[in-house]
């Protein structure tokens, strides 16, 4: 089985090889059949169910509200590492579970790696899109906008970035399951 992981430079060079016990020079290619039980019908539901790992309850609520405007429904939220590791594997293999997991910046990189590795070993065959924060995609303009609004616009801006990354990776309500690119991606 080979996998494609499209992500920002530091994840591709450091996180992914460690997750899979591979050398950093290994090239990943996606060649796995679609196996998520919920989306065996060849089209994605609308709104698309996603999960969120976000440490701040306020940010998580505001992010969820913003994602609903983008065509995504946050069906489960984890606020800490233990709850993510205990609940996500069964959700990812259920027929009504999330198709993607967005992990917020409140988690340390080591915690993000731990969540993904644990879910991959427990949920095994679930085809999941994982979105991790990518500072390179948070432009100077976005930073100024967030500061100027005293942070009130931040959850909406993060939701826009996450929605764009989900769409880039084929997770679109009513879209074909064949276009979904599972793996770890930056947003």
C-alpha positions as MATLAB code, in Angstrom:
seq = 'XXXXXXXXXXXXXXXXXXXXXXXXXXXXXXXXXXXXXXXXXXXXXXXXXXXXXXXXXXXXXXXXXXXXXXXXXXXXXXXXXXXXXXXXXXXXXXXXXXXXXXXXXXXXXXXXXXXXXXXXXXXXXXXXXXXXXXXXXXXXXXXXXXXXXXXXXXXXXXXXXXXXXXXXXXXXXXXXXXXXXXXXXXX';
ca = [
       0.000    0.000    0.000;
       1.375    3.412   -0.882;
      -0.016    6.728    0.294;
       0.148   10.328   -0.847;
       0.625   12.981    1.753;
       0.333   16.509    0.433;
       1.307   18.940    3.130;
       3.588   21.758    3.995;
       7.333   21.252    4.006;
       7.936   20.562    7.689;
       5.173   17.953    7.933;
       6.378   16.201    4.786;
       9.986   16.162    5.997;
       9.548   15.394    9.678;
       6.102   14.311   10.829;
       5.050   11.838    8.150;
       8.235    9.777    8.010;
       8.188    9.464   11.813;
       4.511    8.458   11.806;
       5.160    5.655    9.380;
       8.700    4.748   10.524;
      10.098    5.623    7.096;
      13.125    7.553    5.979;
      12.561   11.201    5.074;
      13.475   10.456    1.468;
      10.573    8.061    0.953;
       8.070    9.217   -1.654;
       4.439    8.671   -0.812;
       1.890    7.854   -3.485;
      -1.810    7.329   -3.104;
      -2.977    4.014   -4.490;
      -5.477    2.732   -1.957;
      -9.059    1.845   -2.698;
     -11.869    3.749   -1.056;
     -12.941    1.981    2.102;
     -14.789    4.470    4.331;
     -18.113    2.733    5.052;
     -20.155    5.926    4.944;
     -19.161    6.948    1.458;
     -19.417    3.719   -0.475;
     -22.213    5.241   -2.604;
     -19.774    7.199   -4.785;
     -20.977   10.619   -3.656;
     -20.323   12.543   -0.479;
     -23.134   13.652    1.834;
     -24.074   17.287    2.178;
     -23.237   18.799    4.585;
     -20.035   16.812    4.874;
     -19.438   15.412    8.389;
     -16.053   16.312    9.897;
     -14.440   16.052   13.322;
     -12.492   18.764   15.119;
      -9.690   18.487   17.620;
      -9.600   21.928   19.224;
      -8.439   22.755   22.723;
     -10.408   25.995   23.106;
     -14.128   25.379   23.511;
     -14.976   28.924   22.370;
     -12.801   28.667   19.242;
     -14.265   25.210   18.510;
     -17.836   26.493   18.736;
     -17.114   29.499   16.510;
     -15.166   27.331   14.043;
     -18.085   24.855   13.884;
     -20.560   27.655   13.189;
     -18.329   29.034   10.431;
     -17.831   25.586    8.866;
     -21.585   25.070    8.621;
     -21.719   28.110    6.303;
     -19.083   26.386    4.134;
     -21.066   23.129    3.759;
     -19.438   21.099    6.545;
     -20.909   19.836    9.805;
     -18.666   19.294   12.805;
     -20.200   16.085   14.165;
     -17.677   15.566   16.944;
     -15.207   17.747   18.849;
     -12.302   16.600   21.011;
     -10.716   19.110   23.391;
      -7.774   17.000   24.549;
      -5.455   14.201   23.475;
      -7.115   11.470   25.546;
     -10.621   12.130   24.212;
      -9.302   12.252   20.627;
      -7.538    8.910   21.009;
     -10.495    7.257   22.730;
     -13.336    8.470   20.475;
     -11.991    9.148   16.976;
     -11.046    5.585   15.890;
     -14.577    4.231   16.295;
     -16.095    7.358   14.740;
     -13.839    7.117   11.688;
     -14.996    3.577   10.948;
     -18.701    4.134   11.643;
     -21.209    4.509    8.831;
     -22.125    8.026    9.986;
     -18.677    9.155   11.056;
     -16.588   12.100    9.886;
     -14.760   11.986    6.564;
     -12.092   14.424    7.695;
     -10.449   15.519   10.932;
      -9.252   19.086   11.479;
      -6.679   19.462   14.250;
      -6.238   22.938   15.694;
      -3.082   24.775   16.616;
      -3.715   24.305   20.347;
      -2.312   20.799   20.016;
       1.453   20.306   20.015;
       2.926   18.677   16.910;
       3.724   15.567   18.965;
       0.061   15.354   20.029;
      -1.083   15.712   16.416;
       1.257   12.880   15.419;
       0.019   10.749   18.303;
      -3.657   11.257   17.351;
      -3.064   10.394   13.692;
      -0.846    7.392   14.403;
      -3.288    6.021   16.986;
      -6.301    6.465   14.699;
      -4.509    4.896   11.748;
      -3.568    1.845   13.802;
      -7.026    1.508   15.408;
      -9.244    2.503   12.461;
      -6.921    0.921    9.914;
      -8.770    1.033    6.629;
     -10.749    4.248    7.082;
      -9.995    6.729    4.335;
      -9.562    9.950    6.263;
      -8.421   13.431    5.301;
      -6.379   14.954    8.127;
      -5.887   18.727    8.205;
      -3.081   20.199   10.309;
      -2.241   23.895   10.763;
       0.220   25.278    8.216;
       1.685   28.633    9.221;
       2.867   29.225    5.647;
      -0.779   29.441    4.552;
      -1.677   32.053    7.187;
      -0.705   35.198    5.289;
       0.435   38.510    6.740;
      -2.881   40.026    5.648;
      -4.783   37.369    7.599;
      -2.656   38.044   10.683;
      -3.313   41.784   10.483;
      -7.033   41.149    9.976;
      -7.136   38.843   13.006;
      -5.310   41.346   15.218;
      -7.378   44.296   13.976;
     -10.587   42.468   14.900;
      -9.214   41.620   18.372;
      -9.360   37.955   17.345;
     -13.100   37.854   16.647;
     -12.536   37.077   12.960;
      -9.971   34.344   13.616;
     -12.331   31.311   13.797;
     -14.005   32.354   10.541;
     -10.644   32.836    8.826;
      -9.452   29.440   10.036;
     -12.721   27.866    8.844;
     -12.258   29.430    5.392;
      -8.738   27.971    5.201;
      -9.953   24.555    6.379;
     -12.870   24.555    3.906;
     -10.535   25.490    1.059;
      -8.132   22.681    2.020;
     -10.997   20.183    2.222;
     -12.199   21.223   -1.236;
      -8.632   21.014   -2.620;
      -8.523   17.443   -1.354;
     -11.860   16.410   -2.828;
     -14.034   16.621    0.297;
     -17.043   18.445   -1.170;
     -20.702   17.757   -0.398;
     -22.337   15.897   -3.282;
     -18.929   15.387   -4.902;
     -17.500   12.091   -6.067;
     -15.715    9.868   -3.582;
     -13.095    9.143   -6.212;
     -11.661   12.645   -5.885;
     -10.993   12.406   -2.133;
      -7.275   12.471   -1.288;
      -6.838   10.808    2.073;
      -3.775   11.535    4.145;
      -2.265   14.442    6.039;
      -2.571   17.927    4.532;
      -1.755   21.430    5.734;
      -4.343   24.186    5.912;
];
